[in-house]
Amino acid sequence: METARYFNCETESSQQGFPPPRHAVPQEDTWDLSPLYPTPQDWESEFSQLSLEFPKIRNFEGTLSGSPSCLLQALEFEKSIDQKIEQLNQYASLKMSEDNADADSLAREARLQSLLTKIGEAFSFLAPEIQAIEDDSFQRFLESAELEPWILPLKKLRRNKPHTLSSKEERLLSLGSAVMGGHGDTFSQLTNVDMKFGKVRNDAGEEIELTQSSYSSLLVQREPEVRKNAFHSFYKGFSEHQFTLASTYANSVRSDVFFARARNHPSALEAALFQDDVPVSVYENLISSARANLSPLFRYFGVRRKALRLEELHQYDTYVPLVEGVKTDVSWDEAVEMVLSAVAPLGEEYTRVLRGGLTAERWCDRYENRNKRSGAFSYGTYQSPPYIMMNYKRDVFSDVFTLAHEAGHSMHTWYSQRAQSYQNYHYPIFLAEVASTFNEVLLTEYLLSKTQDPAMRLYLINRQVDDFRGTLYRQTMFAEFEKESHALEEAGGPLTLDSLREIYRKLLDAYFGSSVVVDKELELECLRIPHFYNAFYVYKYATGLSAAVALAGQTLKSGEPSRYLDFLRSGGSRYPLETLQAAGVDMTSPEPVDAALSLFERRVEEMANLLS
């Protein structure tokens, strides 16, 4: 996340600790979207062109089974439309992220979504018509030289045959997709724009605006009352909207279940895992491994409570670093250099390209501004730079790791763009979370190798322990919540505010044990997680970290990055478990997750010894 030097724009609001408006942010701190479209008018021109071009897909309807050449022409036309959609969507989304309240961005996004619904309707015949090709004919098509570049996408499409409906049914699902999938937009507008959390005082006694972004900064401050007040003020905002948020999430779950049933999947979980060809056992093994290894987590909470000299530990006390007196004021430029040094084992090309992206080429939008989307992300397309959105704060050391994380995503995209055809470059999220957390592991090892200071070593180990806790345990707890909330809906149970709180409370009690006092307000946490609107996504953070730990260990031990770089280049050319298997990691076994949890336990013991 970005170095919020609070703020590098000399405005009255920034000097008082408030995020500046977008127009006050210096250009060098923003991303350069001109490689996408030099001006908004260029976006409009492409939008108009797409509006005129996409109806031509109807010329191919009823021809796909005629010959490999007929099918190829349709696929290539679809690709040309998809590439335009990618560019248009990326620009609209990035502009929206800059300022969720900007009228032009809201209108642009709404118009594009409306057009995409029409395009989805027009193209809805493609999959059913391809599925209807007789098996013998389809096999001959796959053996033709013309379709050789499309073999993998066609095989993946054919695998969907049991879950592809008739043309009329597919058209209806396409028409309803925007309506059925709008809950995430509602959640984003409510939590990023409409909701206000008031003002609180920081360690220095300065009154600052409490936002989604500043909340994380307040939780790492030393004064317990600052953390406590920030927590209660923050969740007061969610409490005031809890029924709306519960209804929004419940309807998102119902949408997931509807589409799973409509496509003949046994459950929403199995529908989500199907596209990556991931067995349910991988999901369940993750939960089982985490549940079987809760003792080291409870041990850690005890170490933390003792180190902070607290009578009782609350969730809002679990983020503040345990060490005082180390430098945690890291500028953006310093953060960039740290990340580049850490990834040096990946070779000159990797570091050179990343340096350019984070500096002169302006891939990254660095700091918080008013109404900017919270959090961080990487967003690249086949023909554009892999952009990074941050809300960097120089006093939140974990933001350096967030930068390394998002850089991992972006470089994954960069390598995949250059090694794969358009139809095979889209790597699945399952693999994306490997590339991002791989960089975090490298950063930790680099910083540990460079410090002789016991306090700094303790700080870094504490940070890694917290990262593992937040990824291996917290994200697995989230994964359990998603599984249970969807199962409740599938069983016909009441998906209400009370039932959601009850599910989440049981999970909080299980994952915190008796080591942490769980405030009742924390039950509302399940209503504020953006990733829940992309169902069954969060488990990939935990599996990704486990795979990344294994791959980073291999790379550092061998001193040879080629196997890992081949992993990045593979893009979406294979299913994710196959790709990881080729890189040397078997995720169908619990071993990678167990090994990562074992590393967590060792780090906790090392931390306890350093504190003693």
Steps between C-alpha positions, in 0.01 A plus 500: 500500500622847432721725698245727642746761610187660615513663243754607240265771387517825689133568550324613813305175526812285466686703762214440743514123442211474258528333161528762224256520209614322185582817310752601770714186464830566315514332160820310581313321780229375265492232235540592135196366314598650165629162366139384538335812360675836465179682591148417615387589148710213363318266736171637369610439143588135569176457693305624197698275268432197719130584504498485121721192461371244746164430324698348211539187712154402378653435158662189650190356664419157359838465321734374773466131424560553126878475504808584707532817291148615588562438870837675485349814347242520777762447769728766357212747475406430861864555598509840329188604689634363830821699465306822451283414800813434710641842421175686548423320822847552642494875437149540639584296808827683570335839462222388732757386757657846501179659628191292569288816512611647166192551282680441170652174624168379637330574169779339297484185711120480478498543121767236455319249720184560300688438174665188640159358580398548136825347378457204732151447362624518139785255562295262713449254210873428463558256784181296446565478125857383553380249759248367249768398249503120475783334691663350191487830313631688803797265527580553130482876557755473782735309269491770231800731464275808481367455852831404660530835689151443642531139617522576871213754512282262298577209732418717801178609335406142417554408864218741581256307283300354795465853638415683177133565433305554182551819301176648634588414858852635462352822361278538806791439737704756312219755515469451873870495585534874566193504722596183685858616546442857612527436872876558502454843343240589762734385777790703354297819468359464850829424676735721298282806442183521709618362832679738735696393804556831673825641634744354751827605657828329419802440725607863455162627613414624150142469388476312172219370284438129551480326162537146369863584430593697812347228718794269422744775597328555833507131589881497495539795738648439844236658720235236588223761530566619145451146368194442717333827400576441132347151519181607670454808280564295187254227588243755614483601135437140397249447779295794374471325161507137613157400369571650157842335486357164608229521235754593234726209585211255532379590153852455365502148647158431348634613164793257531265216586262590218771489234647176638161331488415646161821347364443162663780516756447311826581811705625855472837387637538233233393748233771743614769230503396345169662758270843438652444123516571510873352214703291587805754298699758779451260747663415260779864399558584866554232538768596170664868594513428842652262351757756236595769762555325761714727443803791702353253780426377505859862489615568806288208693650638426846846623400346815355290578810802459725726712276246783491447475879125477459267340750289376212555490127236625258493453123594866455821430695619236255648733236728739690867400463647352816823696467553869561797699383539360148460710190147472370498827309567376147463733204368380167845512340649299785223243471567461127870440562426243771273306268746513210785375717284218633404372155856522363532117509246496214748659262583822319198502269251464784653780708556732204143475378357539849717802576375672187141420584520635854685817398514663158222301335258573785320170529401585855245737654671550831308677775155535650273779382144585582251233383777281362438128514646345814767229500730414213489303176683423177310525171659421166369403161661338196591829334550734794736555791413295810380789717516503880269687734634574847402704802857508626569633848858553600426426866345159420799273434274225367430728203852423374396136491175593328706672231709184456177298488337710228827517307495121497160506334609759247817319400302178467283684248802650326665161444177331399421775247825434321504121510139409423237570238207714608276199547753334733648792693225535763644325804246397764483669838617174660840558337496878537515472877811285470690765304403779738581323826822361349629858490401555862697194604805628309465842665492345846808286434686799352428730792588233756831440324590869511437577865730439796265684734308261731215750521469520123521122470223468755300760309535308172421163654199655672388637165538163328316327781219755468495450125474124537231547762309733272537272198514140617262535791286808439433430131424137583251619760348719228488196272310309767254787533434502127452125499254512790302801379453348156414161649234665717339658195520174305329319787216752499602658828446866594787715379442797730708741703459279806595177322804660337616638834447162662707318237777754526498507880560125517794536264646791698479296819666202330787693339570732796432248777527624857810702416311801362199692627263505205295822508142460385552767234751272328211277392432772240838442336336246271299786349799714403723262298497605130629161379182330624333649193728282289399174659757237599791722411667544839615140543743564214696739720575216742578241232697763311715580800566132561610448138703822506693394810594176324599670173698777670689241702586314181614817320715632784655161567587432135589858407332431167178692416422337164248251637308776676518733199361217286216482750431871439520456123255210503205736550179306454644239266419220747271445795651647818573174681683373190702823479604474864582133458735592214662760728550238771204550738216250548196683637279190494702393804466677838882507520557858368242645740632295791856609419398868500319456832812332636705803396247719684551295816880529474479876451274535805755315712784714365297812577429379854872435557596846374246656736617305804 
